[in-house]
Amino acid sequence: MLSQLRYRIITLPILRPAIVSTSTAALPNNVTYLRPPPDDLLSQHLLDIIQRRQLHALFQPIVHMQSGEIVAYEGLIRGPSDSPLHSPLNLFRLARANNLSREVEYLCRRIVLERFAELQLPGKLFLNVSPESLVRPHDGSRGETLGYIHDFGINPANVIIELTENQPTYDYERMREAVLHYRKMGFQIAIDDLGEGFSSLRLWSELRPEFVKIDMHFIQGIDHDPVKLQFVRSIQEIADKSNTLVIAEGIEKAPELLLLRDLGIAYGQGYHLGRPHIQPARALPAEVVKVLGRNGVAVYPQRAAERNAVSIRKLLHDVAAVPPSMNNNDVYEIFMADPKLMIIPVVDAGRPLGLVSRFEMIDHFARPYQRELYGKKPCTLFMDAKPIIADVDTSLQDLSCRMAESDAHHLFNGFIITEGGSYIGMGTGHDLMREITQMQINAARYANPLTQLPGNVPINEHIDRLLESSTRFWVCYVDLDHFKPFNDVYGYRRGDDVIQLTGHILAKHGDRNRDFVGHIGGDDFVILFQSEDWEQRCHAVLDDFATAIADFYSNEDRERGGYISEDRQGKKVFYSLMSLSVGVIRVEPQQYYSHHQIAACAADAKKQAKKIHGNSLFLDRRMQTQGA
């Protein structure tokens, strides 16, 4: 770029590190600068901005997530409002291209410090510093920084050096030395954009900062993204063990704020809490304070039932293969030497050809004259030439479907596993069935595969969180009436449709941010309401179900209001159209101590609801007097 341009010599004032003087007129001694020719207008514009100090500081509040108090501000910089260099991204990009990064960064810091002192903002200041600036060996500001900040009337203990990573960082030893130097002067250290930069996790490990900021990518939408939730939870766990305080950046919605508060994140920053401003607010908006002060817990996003997530690699067994030229006698001896060996793969130059079964070979050789006739023939004679072959990255579910559609002997023979078309090992049908069964059991505990609603484990976890928060909530146990006879008459597929309908209606009438809808299993559901209008929502559920369920019956059954089916004793019984029974208990703080106790009480309430004909709502009032 500029290295290819013609240069002429001019003199401009050099700018020392940003922390120099409160006087805008005070300029250091002149020094020779290299200036690009007049046709590079944007570079000239950058030099004018530096010379005339045409930058201004904005401040964005950083908030304590539990109290709602503004505890600090991040100092940000902007160029002239009518300039293409208004954006700091463009400003620093052009500065690097012109070899002026140092001068621009020092000027930015000076302007931020001056303005912070002028405004007399409460709390701490997060001051952006690049790692390369921090470790620059000829940086003379290190010894003078403390004096400069004292001139501004700022306590060094109120300044946090926030390391912003725009380029890879490799010299960690020098970074540690520089950080130790600044700590001795009273500063604290923060790492910006954790999860976004080149080496932020390594920096955390090396520097042990007092603060880490989680990049906004992992914060925005965290209330409905279980992967982001898990990432932030993991970061918080590391922070707890390393005595680091976490700051969540980019909070833009109340549900994100509440979820992060419940995760134990110490501080928050984002447009929902306050935008960057020349004259920043000194207190949060009243509605945000109200949200933070609200009792209860956020509803964590739940992972869906696992689909195609696990590959068959975990089923891989190392089974020695034989070449197609090996004769049947030699293969027979291999079987005899290892009684547990059931299958031998036949492979030619890495390419799988088929499988030889122990029982097939023994069966052949047990017949008269078969060994004499075929013992010296190639083993391909008794080989299954159409085995199931699957790549190592094939999912367990996909392979299970192939096995189910294939001949029964494949389940016993197992399958050949390849990588890039080459043989690497074998898998057994028994192992495949075991893994599929275990996956289905585990998935159902966390998320019902039919409705995709949370299963028993997250239901119990959410109840425990509600109990720990000492907040009032309502537990609604929802059950379908006459579901089994409906299944018997109309079939399980129609029954599955009814289950999905029920889950959809329940989720529709809950507040996604406050009310938890779970699927216990079969035709049993639960809603954990924090919404005070829970009763109105329950009646809306019953009304919607009563309207929608009629479409699942034949015209004849719909007209007569029911159908004939056999009961458990085999007697013909008339059953009315399906309905919902909802048993409710109200949970007051300190009233219950475990999800087991709540489950038992809710089940009793459901039994009472089922005694009422048709769609019913029963509130158990036995425990309410002591909880009122």
N, C-alpha and C positions, 0 to 999 in steps of 0.2 A: 504494500500500500504506500504509506508515506515514504518508505525507504526508496521508492522508485521515483519520487518527485524531486524537482530542483528546489534547493533551499537558499534562503538569504538570511543574513545575520541581522537581528534586531535586539533591542534590550527591553526586557520586561521585569517587573518585580517578582522575585522568587517568593513563594509562600512556604513558610516554615510549617511544622506540624500544627494542626488545627487549634491546639490549646496554647495560644500565645498571649492574646491581649483582648481586653474588652473594647478597646477603641477600634472602630471601623476605619479610622484614618491612619492607624499605625501600620506601616508597611515595611518589610525588611529591606535590606540593601539590594541594589540592582545587580542583575547578573545576566550574562548572555543566554538567550533562548534560541532554539532553532524554530523558525516559523515557516509553515508551508506557503507556497506561492498563493496569490490572491484568488486563483480559480478554485481552491479548496475552501469554499465558504463555510461549510459546517465546522471544519477544524478551526477556522478563524473565530467562528462563533463560540466554540468551546473556550478558546483563549480569552475572549472578551468576558465570558461568564466568570472565569477564574479571576481575572484582573479586577473586575468590578464587583465580585462577590454576589453575583446574581442568582443565588440559591436561597431557598427559605426552608425552615424546619417545620415539620408537622409532628404531632405526638398522638399515639394511639394508646388508650388505657389498657392495662393488664390487671385483671380482677381476681380477687380471692374467691374461689368457687363456693366456699361454705358461707362466708359472711356477706358476700356481695360488695366488699369494700375495694376501691381502686387502690392498689398497693404500688403500682409502678406505671411508667410510660415508656414505650419504645420510641426513640427519636428517629424520624424518617426524613428524607430530603427530597425536594422537588426543584426542577429547573424553572426558568421563566415560563409562565402559563401559556404564552403564545409561541413557544419554541418547540421544535421536534425533540429537544433535549429536556423537555419537562419530565419525561419518564426517567427514573434513576437507572433503569436497564439500558436505555439508549445512551444516557450520560456516561456511565462507566464503560460501556462497550467502546464508545468513541475515545474515551480517555486512554484505554488500553492500546487502541490502535495508534494513538499519538504519543505513547510513552509518557502519559501524564497521570497515570493511576494514582501515584503517590500524592501528587499535588491536589488532585480532586478529592481524594479520601480525607486528607488532613483538613481541607477547607470545609468539607461536610461536617466533620467532627467538631470543628471549632464553632460553626454556626449553630449546631444542635446544642452544644454546651452553653453557649451564650444565651440562646433563646430559653433554654430550660431554667437558667438562673434568673433571667428577666421575669419569666412568668411565675417564678417561685412555686412551681408545681410540687405537690406533696409526694412523698414516697421516693422510689428509686428511679434511676434512668438507665434504660438498656441502650448502650452505645454500640452501633455497628462497627466492627473492625474486621478487616480481612486477615486470614492467617499469614499471608505473605507480608503484610504490613507489620504484623505483630513480631515476626522473627527477623525483619530486615536488619542486617548487622550494622549499617551506617545510620540507623534511626536514632538520632540524637535526642528524641523526645522522651526516651525512657527516664533519664535522670531528671528531666524538667517537668514531667507530667504532673507530679504531685504539687509542685509550686504553682503551675498554671491553674489547676482546679481550685486550689486555695484562693487564688486571685478572683475566681468567679464566685467564691463563697459556697462551693459545693463540697460536701464531705465525701472523700473517696469511697467510704463504705456505702454510699448511696449510688455508686456507679457500677453497673454490671457490664463488663466487656462481652459483647455478643459476637461470637465468631461466625461470620457469614462466609459460606464456602462457594466460591464461584469457579474455582479451579481445583484440580486434585492436590491433595496435601500428602507429602511423602516424608519430610524431615520431621518426624515426631519427636526426636530428641531435642531439637532446637525449640520446638513448640512447647515442650515441657519446661524447658529452661525459661522461656519468655513468660509463660503463665506463672511460674514460681516467682519471678521478678515482680510481676504486677500484683500478685497476691500479697507479697511482702509490703507493698505500698498501700494495701487496704482494699483493693478491688476484688470483686467476685467475677466468675466466668460463667458464660452461658454458651451453649451450642445451638445454632439456629437450624431449622428445617430438618430435624432428625427423620431419617427415612427417605430423604430426597437427594442429599448431597452425594459426593463421590466416596467419602469415607467417614461418614458421621458416626457410625457405630464404633469404628476404630478410634476416632477422636475421643469419644466418650470414655472408652477404656483407658486411653493413654493419659488424658488430662483430668479426669474425675471432676467435671464441672459441678458447680452448685446448682445450675439450672440446665434443663434440656427443653427445647421447643419441638413439639411434634409437627411435622409438615401438614399443612391444611388438607392435602389429599386424603389423609387418613382420618380427618375430622369431619369433613363435609359429607353428609349422608350416612354417618356412622350409626344413626338410629334405625336404619333398615339394611345394614350391610354386616353380616356376622363375621366376615373376614377382617374388615377394618376394626370391628370390636375386639377381636382376638389379638390383633396387632397392638392396639393401644393397651389392652390388659397386660400383655407381655411386657411392654415398655414400662408400665407402672410397677410391675413386679420387680423388674431390674432396678428401677429407681428406688424402690423401698429398700432394697438390699445394699444399694450404693450411696444412700443418704443424699440423693439428688431430688430436686423438686421439678415436677413436670409442668410445662405450660402448653396448653392446647391452642394452636393457631387456627384461624379461619372459621370460628364459630359463627354461623349465620342464622341458626334457627333455635327456638326454645327447646325442642326435643333433643337436639344435639347437646345443648347446655346441660339439661337435666341428666342425660345419660352419663356424660363426662363427670358431673358432680358425683353421681352414684359410684363411679369407678374409682373415686378417690383422687382424681386429678387435682392438683393443688391450685393451679391458676389457669385462667382462660383469656383469650384475646380474639377479637374478630368483630365484624360489622354489627352483629347482634348486641354486642356490649359497648361498642363505640367506634366510630370511624376515625381515621387520622384527621387531625384538624389543627389549624394554626392556634386556635384558642380552645384546647380540649376541655371536655367536661371534667369536673372534679368529683362527680358522683354518678352512679348508674341511673338510667331511667327508672321511674317508679315501677313500671310493669315488669322490668327485668328483676328488680329486687324482690317483687312479689313472687315471681316464678321460682327464684332461688330459695325463698323462704318457705315454699310450699312443702308440706309433709308428703310422704309417699315415696315411691321409687319409680324410676323409668322402666319401661318394658324393653328388655334387651331383644335385639333381632335374633331370630333363631335360624339355625342351619336347616336346610331341607333334608329330606331323606337322601342318603348317599346313592348316587347313580353313576355307574361307570367310573368310579373313583379309584378302585384298586385293580392293579393289573395281575396277570397270572405269574409274574416273576416270583412272587412269594411261594408259589407251588413248585418251583423248579427243583428237581432231584438230579443229581449227577449219576447217570446210568451209562456205563460203557457200551459203545455201539460196536457192531461187527460189520465187516465189508460184505458186499453181495457175493463175493467169490468164496467165502467160508462155507464148507460143506455142513450138512445136517448133523453128522456125527460129532463134529467139533462144537456146534451150538448145543447139542444135547449134553455134552460133557460140562459145558459152562453151567447149564441148568442144574445138573447133578451136584456140582461143586458148591452151589449156593441155593439151599432149599427155599430161601425167602424171595429169590428172584423170579418174578412172574412174567416179565416182558423183556425182550431184547430188541432194541432198534437196529435196523439195517440202514447203513449210511454209506454213500459212495462219494468220496472227496468232499465231505461236508454237507452233501445234499441228502436229506432223508428220503428213503425209498419205501419203508414199511415197517411192520412190527411182526416179530415171531413170538407167539404165545406159548408158554410152558405147557399148558394143558393140550393145546393143539398138537404140539410135537410129541408129547408122551402118548397121546391117543393114537397118533399115526404109528409110532414105533411099537405100540402094544399089539398091533395087529400082525398076523402071521406074514413073514417075509418082507414086511415094509422096510425094516432097517436095512436088510440086505439089498433091497431094490433101490432105496432112496438115500441111504446113509451118506454116500459119497457125492450126492447131487448138491448143487448150490442151495443155500438156505432160503433163497427167494422162492423155492418151490412151495414151502409151507408158510410163506409170509403173507400177511394181510397187506395187500398193495394199496389199499385205500384208507389209511389211518386218518385220524383227525390231527391236523397240523396247525399250530397257532403261533403267531409271533409273540415274543415275550411281553410286548406292550398291550396285548389284547386284554380287555377288561374281563373280570370274573363273570359279570352278567352276560356279556356277549358270548363267551365260551359256553356258559351254562345253557344258553338258548340253542347253540349249535348241537350240544350233546343231547338235549331233549328232542331235537328234530332228527337225530341220527339213529342208526340201528342200536339195539340194546347192548350188543357186545362191546361197543366203544366205551361204555361206562366202566366195564371191567378192565379193558385193555389200557385205558388211559389215553394220553395224547402226547404228541411230540411237540416240543417247544423249540422254536428257532429264533435267531436274531440275524436280521439282514439276509434271511433265506438259508442260513447255515444252522446245522443241528447244534444245540447247546445242552439239551437234557430232556427229561420226561416229567410229566405230571400225572397224578392218579385221579380217577373219578371220585374216589373216597375223599381225598383232600379237597377237591373242588366242591363237593356237596357240603362238607363240613364248613368251609369258609363262607359259602353262600348262605347257609343257615345262620351262622354266627352274625354275618353282616345284617341279615334281616332282623334278627333279635335286637342287635345294637341300634339299628336305625329306628326300629319301632319305639325304643326307649327314648330316643331324642326327637324324632319327628315321625308322625304317622305317614306311611307311604301313600295312603289313599287320599287323605285330606291335606297333607303337607303341614298340618298344625303340630305344634310342639307336643312331645310325648311326656311320659311320666317323670323322667329325670329333670327336664327344664321346668315342668309344673311344680315339682317339689322345691327346686332351687328358688323359684320366684316366690313361693309361699314363705320360705325361710327368709328371703330378703325383706318381704313385707313385715314379717314378725320382728326382725331386727330393727326396722325403721320406726317401730312403735307408732304406726299409723292405723287408722280405721280402714277396713276394707270388707267387702262382701264376697262370699264364696257361693257360687251357683253351680250345683251339680245337675247336669242336664241329661235326661234319658229319654229314649224313644219308646213309646208304648206300642205293644203288639208288633214289634219288629221281626221277631222270629217267624211267626205264622205268615207275615207278608213275604219274607224270604222264601218260605216253603212253597207258596202259591205262585209268586211272580219270578222267582229265581234270584240267584246271588248277584247277577249283574245289575238288575233293577235295584236290589238292596244296596249295592255300592253307590248307585246314583243318589239314593236317598241320604246315605251317610255324607256324601260330598255336598249335597244341598244343605244339610243341617250345618255342616262346618262353615259353608259360605254365609249362611244367614247369621250365625253367631258372630263371625268375624265382621260382618257388615255393620252390626249394631253396637260394637264395642269401640271405644276410643283407642286407636292404635297406640297412642303414646301413654295411656294410663291403664287400660284394661287388657288383661292377659287371657287369651282364648287358647285352650289346650284340648287335645283329643286323648282321653285316657285309654281308649281301645274299644273296638266293636261299635256299639251305639251309645257309648257313654262319653260325655264331654264335660268340661269345666270352664267357667268364666270367673276370673278373679277381678272384681270391679273395685277401682278406686273412685270412679265417677259417682258423685252424689246422686245423680238421677238414674241409678242402676235399675230401679223398679220400672220406670218408664221404658228403659231400653229392653228389659225382659218382656214386657207386654208387647213391644214392637216385634220382638223375635217370635213370640207365640202367634201374633196376627199374620206375620209373613209366612210362617210355616203352615198355618191352617189354610192359607190361600194357595200355596204352591204345591202341597202334598196331593191335592185332588188330581193333578195332572198325571200322577203315577199309577192311577187305577184305570180299569176298563170303564166304559160308559155305564155298563150294567151295575158294577160294584159302586160306582160313584153315585148313581141315582138312588140305590137302596141304602147308601151310607155305610157299606161294609161288605164282607165276603165270608165264605165258609172255608174253614180249614180244620185240621185235626189238632187237638191239644196233645199234651204229653202222654195221656192215657189212650190215645188213638180215637177219641170221641170227636164227632163232628160238632164244631163250635162256630157260632157267628161272631166275627170280630169287626168292630167298628173301624173306621179309617184311622190311620196312625195319628198320634198326637204326641206332644212333648210334655214331660213332667219336669218341673224345675224346683229343686229343693234348695233353699237359701239359708245360710247362717251369716250373721253379722259378727265380725271379729273386731273387738276393741283392744287397745294397747294392753299388754300384760295379761290378756284373758286366756290365751292359749300359748303353749310353749314349743310345739312341734307340728310339722306338716302331718305326722301320723294322727295326732289328736284331731286336727281339723278335718282330715279325710274321713275319720269315723263319724264325726258329728254331721258332716255334709251328707254322708251316705244315709244317715237316719232321716235327715230332712227330705232327701229324695224319696225314701220309702213312704213318707207321709204324703208327698205330692202325688205319688202314683195311686194312692187310695182315692184321689179325686178324679171323677170321670172327665175325659177330654183333656184339652190343653189346660195345664194347671200350674200355678205358682204358689209355693208354700214357704213362708218365712218362719223359721224356728225361733220363737220368742222366749224360750226357756232360759237362755243365758243373758238376755238383754238387760234385765233389771240390774244385775251386778255390774254390767258394763256401761250403763247410762251415766 
